[in-house]
């Protein structure tokens, strides 16, 4: 019995001392891209608003992180002029071709896994989940990958009694039916996904005062 207790204690100690595996930034540090081309996100959700709702909000966190982001509207128009209007087709363009057309150092590929509102009897929850990968346009090598989610339920308040909850739910459902409830949630998810300085997040770019001084190096 004493031996068993000692073994369990040792196991608990070993588990408690375990630290999360650090993200391998070797490829990103070697490449250190200065400019990023953001491709229209692939949309795996049933909501047709997802692609451009996310696309319109990803430039800000990337710019804040210290990267030059090619204007997404200009890039999108260039794709259209070349006969590409579908995100899947655009994601299929080779890295060399993207480099030739846009001259960017890297391209950001985003996939929206979940986007939209789930309606329940006494509430409605809007969720957005997306993953991304940064690819070196010179070599085609993946430099970084990330995943992030956001939900309206994170700030929900269930207080006030059943009648108040039902009224709140009704108001939310009406509001969601006349506006894109996913848009502000996509903004939160975009910031979580692409802001630098977060655990396993992007490194700071050359326009940032923290460039090559990342705390997560």
Sine and cosine of phi, psi and omega as CSV:
sin_phi,cos_phi,sin_psi,cos_psi,sin_omega,cos_omega
0.00,0.00,-0.67,0.74,0.01,-1.00
-0.90,0.43,-0.65,0.76,0.01,-1.00
-0.90,0.44,-0.66,0.76,-0.01,-1.00
-0.89,0.45,-0.69,0.73,0.00,-1.00
-0.89,0.45,-0.64,0.77,0.00,-1.00
-0.91,0.42,-0.64,0.77,0.01,-1.00
-0.91,0.42,-0.68,0.74,0.01,-1.00
-0.90,0.44,-0.64,0.77,0.02,-1.00
-0.89,0.46,-0.68,0.74,0.00,-1.00
-0.90,0.44,-0.63,0.77,0.01,-1.00
-0.91,0.42,-0.69,0.72,0.01,-1.00
-0.90,0.43,-0.62,0.78,0.01,-1.00
-0.91,0.41,-0.67,0.74,-0.01,-1.00
-0.91,0.42,-0.65,0.76,0.01,-1.00
-0.92,0.39,-0.66,0.75,-0.03,-1.00
-0.92,0.39,-0.48,0.88,-0.03,-1.00
-1.00,0.05,-0.16,0.99,-0.03,-1.00
-0.92,0.40,0.68,-0.73,0.01,-1.00
-0.92,-0.40,0.54,-0.84,0.00,-1.00
-0.86,0.51,0.59,-0.81,0.01,-1.00
-0.92,0.38,0.76,-0.65,-0.03,-1.00
-0.97,0.26,0.56,-0.83,0.01,-1.00
-0.94,0.35,0.64,-0.77,-0.01,-1.00
-1.00,0.04,0.96,-0.26,-0.04,-1.00
-0.99,-0.11,0.24,0.97,-0.09,-1.00
-0.81,0.59,-0.78,0.63,-0.05,-1.00
-0.90,0.44,-0.66,0.75,-0.01,-1.00
-0.93,0.38,-0.64,0.77,0.02,-1.00
-0.92,0.39,-0.57,0.82,0.00,-1.00
-0.95,0.31,-0.61,0.79,-0.04,-1.00
-0.99,0.13,-0.71,0.70,-0.04,-1.00
0.68,0.73,0.91,0.42,-0.01,-1.00
-0.90,0.43,0.54,-0.84,0.01,-1.00
-0.97,-0.23,-0.54,0.84,-0.03,-1.00
-0.82,-0.57,0.58,-0.82,-0.07,-1.00
-0.77,-0.64,0.74,-0.67,0.14,-0.99
-0.99,-0.15,0.85,-0.52,0.02,-1.00
-1.00,-0.10,0.87,-0.50,0.03,-1.00
-1.00,0.08,0.51,-0.86,0.06,-1.00
-0.83,0.57,0.78,-0.63,-0.06,-1.00
-0.90,0.44,0.61,-0.80,0.18,-0.98
-0.95,0.33,0.65,-0.76,-0.05,-1.00
-0.91,-0.42,0.94,-0.34,0.04,-1.00
-0.99,-0.11,0.03,1.00,0.01,-1.00
-1.00,-0.06,0.25,-0.97,0.03,-1.00
-0.99,0.14,-0.08,1.00,-0.06,-1.00
-1.00,0.03,0.87,-0.49,-0.06,-1.00
-0.94,0.33,-0.26,0.96,0.00,-1.00
-0.98,0.20,-0.22,0.98,-0.19,-0.98
-0.86,0.50,-0.76,0.65,-0.11,-0.99
-0.84,0.55,-0.82,0.58,-0.09,-1.00
-0.99,0.15,-0.36,0.93,0.12,-0.99
-0.91,0.42,-0.68,0.73,0.03,-1.00
-0.96,0.27,-0.70,0.72,-0.05,-1.00
-0.86,0.51,-0.59,0.80,-0.06,-1.00
-0.96,0.30,-0.14,0.99,-0.11,-0.99
-0.85,-0.52,0.05,1.00,-0.06,-1.00
-1.00,0.03,-0.35,0.94,-0.04,-1.00
-0.91,0.42,-0.61,0.79,-0.08,-1.00
-0.87,0.50,-0.82,0.58,-0.01,-1.00
-0.89,0.45,-0.53,0.85,0.03,-1.00
-0.93,0.37,-0.67,0.74,0.03,-1.00
-0.91,0.41,-0.65,0.76,0.03,-1.00
-0.90,0.44,-0.48,0.88,0.02,-1.00
-0.97,0.24,-0.21,0.98,0.07,-1.00
0.95,-0.31,0.35,0.94,0.00,-1.00
-0.94,-0.35,0.50,-0.87,0.18,-0.98
-1.00,0.09,0.83,-0.55,-0.02,-1.00
-0.96,-0.29,0.84,-0.54,0.05,-1.00
-0.87,0.49,0.71,-0.71,-0.03,-1.00
-0.79,0.61,0.85,-0.53,-0.11,-0.99
-0.92,0.40,-0.54,0.84,0.01,-1.00
-0.92,0.40,-0.69,0.72,0.03,-1.00
-0.90,0.44,-0.68,0.74,0.02,-1.00
-0.89,0.45,-0.68,0.73,-0.01,-1.00
-0.90,0.44,-0.64,0.77,0.03,-1.00
-0.91,0.40,-0.60,0.80,0.04,-1.00
-0.90,0.45,-0.66,0.75,0.04,-1.00
-0.88,0.48,-0.69,0.73,-0.02,-1.00
-0.89,0.46,-0.65,0.76,0.01,-1.00
-0.91,0.40,-0.37,0.93,0.05,-1.00
-0.99,-0.15,0.29,0.96,0.09,-1.00
0.98,0.19,0.30,0.95,-0.02,-1.00
-0.89,-0.45,0.94,-0.34,0.02,-1.00
-0.84,-0.54,-0.11,0.99,-0.02,-1.00
-0.98,-0.20,0.75,-0.67,-0.05,-1.00
-0.85,0.52,-0.62,0.78,-0.02,-1.00
-0.90,0.44,-0.65,0.76,0.03,-1.00
-0.91,0.41,-0.66,0.75,-0.01,-1.00
-0.91,0.42,-0.65,0.76,0.02,-1.00
-0.91,0.41,-0.33,0.94,-0.01,-1.00
-1.00,0.05,-0.12,0.99,0.03,-1.00
-0.94,0.34,0.67,-0.74,-0.05,-1.00
-0.92,0.40,0.44,-0.90,0.02,-1.00
-0.87,0.50,-0.65,0.76,-0.01,-1.00
-0.88,0.48,-0.65,0.76,-0.01,-1.00
-0.93,0.38,-0.66,0.75,0.04,-1.00
-0.89,0.46,-0.63,0.78,0.03,-1.00
-0.90,0.43,-0.66,0.75,-0.02,-1.00
-0.91,0.42,-0.66,0.76,-0.07,-1.00
-0.98,0.19,-0.71,0.70,-0.16,-0.99
-0.97,-0.26,-0.40,0.92,0.02,-1.00
0.95,0.30,0.18,0.98,-0.01,-1.00
-0.97,0.26,0.38,-0.92,0.03,-1.00
-0.98,0.22,-0.58,0.81,-0.07,-1.00
-0.57,-0.82,0.34,-0.94,0.06,-1.00
-0.84,-0.54,0.61,-0.79,0.02,-1.00
-0.96,-0.26,0.86,-0.51,0.02,-1.00
-0.97,-0.26,0.86,-0.51,-0.02,-1.00
-0.89,-0.45,0.66,-0.75,0.12,-0.99
-0.84,-0.54,0.82,-0.58,0.03,-1.00
-1.00,-0.01,0.93,-0.37,-0.04,-1.00
-1.00,0.10,-0.56,0.83,-0.02,-1.00
-0.56,-0.83,0.70,-0.71,0.02,-1.00
-0.37,-0.93,0.86,-0.51,0.07,-1.00
0.60,-0.80,-0.04,-1.00,-0.09,-1.00
-0.92,-0.40,0.73,-0.68,0.09,-1.00
-0.97,-0.24,0.84,-0.54,-0.03,-1.00
-0.99,-0.10,0.74,-0.67,0.05,-1.00
-0.82,-0.57,0.04,-1.00,-0.08,-1.00
-0.88,0.47,-0.72,0.69,-0.09,-1.00
-0.90,-0.45,0.24,0.97,0.01,-1.00
-0.23,-0.97,0.17,-0.99,0.14,-0.99
-0.62,-0.78,0.68,-0.73,-0.07,-1.00
-0.84,-0.55,0.79,-0.61,0.05,-1.00
-0.97,-0.25,0.79,-0.61,-0.05,-1.00
-0.77,-0.63,0.57,-0.82,0.10,-0.99
-0.70,-0.72,0.79,-0.62,0.07,-1.00
-0.74,-0.67,0.72,-0.69,-0.01,-1.00
-0.56,-0.83,0.50,-0.87,0.12,-0.99
-0.84,-0.54,0.38,-0.92,-0.06,-1.00
-0.58,-0.82,0.41,-0.91,0.14,-0.99
-0.65,-0.76,0.63,-0.77,0.04,-1.00
-0.97,-0.24,0.82,-0.58,-0.10,-1.00
-0.87,-0.49,0.74,-0.67,0.07,-1.00
-0.94,0.33,0.85,-0.52,-0.06,-1.00
-0.98,0.21,-0.20,0.98,0.07,-1.00
-0.99,0.15,-0.65,0.76,-0.12,-0.99
-0.93,-0.36,-0.33,0.95,-0.08,-1.00
0.98,0.18,0.14,0.99,-0.05,-1.00
-0.99,0.12,0.66,-0.75,0.05,-1.00
-0.97,0.26,0.84,-0.55,-0.06,-1.00
-1.00,-0.10,-0.49,0.87,-0.08,-1.00
-0.28,-0.96,0.54,-0.84,0.11,-0.99
-0.72,-0.69,0.49,-0.87,0.00,-1.00
-0.45,-0.89,0.26,-0.96,0.00,-1.00
-0.56,-0.83,0.66,-0.75,0.02,-1.00
-0.47,-0.88,0.43,-0.90,0.02,-1.00
-0.66,-0.75,0.37,-0.93,0.12,-0.99
-0.50,-0.87,0.50,-0.87,-0.04,-1.00
-0.57,-0.82,0.56,-0.83,0.04,-1.00
-0.93,0.38,-0.33,0.94,-0.02,-1.00
-0.96,0.29,-0.22,0.98,-0.01,-1.00
-0.89,0.45,-0.46,0.89,-0.01,-1.00
-0.90,-0.43,0.32,0.95,-0.04,-1.00
-0.96,0.29,0.47,-0.88,0.01,-1.00
-0.77,-0.64,0.89,-0.45,-0.08,-1.00
-1.00,-0.01,0.08,1.00,-0.03,-1.00
-0.97,0.23,0.21,-0.98,0.07,-1.00
0.96,-0.28,-0.04,1.00,0.04,-1.00
1.00,0.02,0.22,-0.98,-0.10,-0.99
-0.90,0.44,-0.68,0.73,-0.03,-1.00
-0.89,0.46,-0.70,0.72,0.02,-1.00
-0.88,0.47,-0.63,0.77,0.01,-1.00
-0.90,0.43,-0.68,0.73,-0.01,-1.00
-0.91,0.42,-0.67,0.75,0.02,-1.00
-0.90,0.43,-0.70,0.71,0.01,-1.00
-0.87,0.48,-0.68,0.74,0.01,-1.00
-0.89,0.46,-0.66,0.75,0.00,-1.00
-0.90,0.44,-0.69,0.73,0.02,-1.00
-0.89,0.46,-0.69,0.72,-0.01,-1.00
-0.89,0.45,-0.65,0.76,-0.03,-1.00
-0.92,0.38,-0.63,0.78,0.05,-1.00
-0.91,0.42,-0.72,0.70,0.00,-1.00
-0.88,0.47,-0.68,0.73,-0.02,-1.00
-0.91,0.40,-0.44,0.90,-0.02,-1.00
-0.97,0.23,-0.33,0.95,-0.03,-1.00
-0.94,-0.35,-0.04,1.00,0.03,-1.00
-0.56,-0.83,0.29,-0.96,0.01,-1.00
-0.99,0.14,0.99,-0.11,-0.04,-1.00
-0.91,0.40,-0.36,0.93,-0.03,-1.00
-0.97,0.22,-0.32,0.95,-0.10,-0.99
-0.86,0.51,-0.80,0.59,0.00,-1.00
-0.91,0.41,-0.51,0.86,0.03,-1.00
-0.94,0.34,-0.59,0.81,0.06,-1.00
-0.90,0.44,-0.57,0.82,0.05,-1.00
-0.89,0.45,-0.66,0.75,0.03,-1.00
-0.91,0.42,-0.71,0.70,0.00,-1.00
-0.89,0.46,-0.64,0.77,0.01,-1.00
-0.88,0.47,-0.68,0.73,0.02,-1.00
-0.91,0.42,-0.66,0.75,0.03,-1.00
-0.91,0.42,-0.57,0.82,-0.05,-1.00
-0.97,0.26,-0.64,0.77,-0.23,-0.97
-0.90,-0.44,-0.05,1.00,0.04,-1.00
-0.95,0.32,0.65,-0.76,0.03,-1.00
-0.99,0.15,0.35,-0.94,0.05,-1.00
1.00,0.03,-0.05,1.00,0.03,-1.00
-1.00,-0.02,0.42,-0.91,0.05,-1.00
-0.82,0.57,0.81,-0.58,-0.03,-1.00
0.91,0.42,0.22,0.97,0.02,-1.00
-1.00,0.07,-0.05,-1.00,0.03,-1.00
-0.90,0.44,0.45,-0.89,0.17,-0.99
-0.99,0.17,0.38,-0.93,0.03,-1.00
-0.92,0.39,0.57,-0.82,0.00,-1.00
-1.00,0.00,0.05,-1.00,-0.11,-0.99
-0.92,0.40,-0.27,0.96,0.03,-1.00
-1.00,0.01,0.01,1.00,-0.01,-1.00
-0.99,-0.15,0.54,-0.84,0.06,-1.00
-0.92,0.38,-0.29,0.96,-0.01,-1.00
-1.00,-0.08,0.12,0.99,-0.02,-1.00
-0.83,0.56,0.80,-0.60,-0.02,-1.00
0.88,0.47,0.30,0.95,0.08,-1.00
-0.81,-0.59,0.36,0.93,-0.09,-1.00
-0.82,0.58,0.74,-0.68,0.06,-1.00
-0.92,0.40,-0.35,0.93,-0.04,-1.00
-0.99,-0.12,0.14,0.99,0.06,-1.00
-0.86,0.51,0.00,0.00,0.00,0.00
